[in-house]
Amino acid sequence: MKRSHAQKSSTPIAQSGVADHEPQGLEVGMSVTVSPDVNGGEQPVAGNLRFANAETVVIERAAEDVGTVCVHFPRSGYRVDIA
């Protein structure tokens, strides 16, 4: 299913910010990749960091067919690498 022009041009509303004392030194807007801790053949997902706390990391990424989206990952079981 394709998104309409209005959907593609909408702005994500995901929370923005980084928790105090973030152990990796992550900052909003950093280029990062997120991948599973265990190598199961999944490709890393790249984007710009939008939000991070002890439980969740959110990256913002853009694709021509869907526009700008925010992808949410649990911190447990995933690795965040600064690109």
C-alpha positions, 0 to 999 in steps of 0.5 A: 500500500502506498502512502498518499502525498499528505502522508509522505509530507507529514512530520513524525510526532515521536518524542525527541531527546536523550536521557540524562547520563546516556552511557554511549554519549548519544545525542539527538541528530547523530547518525546511527545504525541499530542492529540485533545483538545476535547475528541472524542475518538482519541488516542494520537500520540506519538513521538519525537518532531522535530519542534514547533512554534505558528502554528504547531508541528511536531513529528517524529515517526517510525513504522516497516511497513513504517519506520520513518515519521514526523507527522504534527499537527496544534497547534490550537485544539491539546494538546502537552504533554511531555511524 
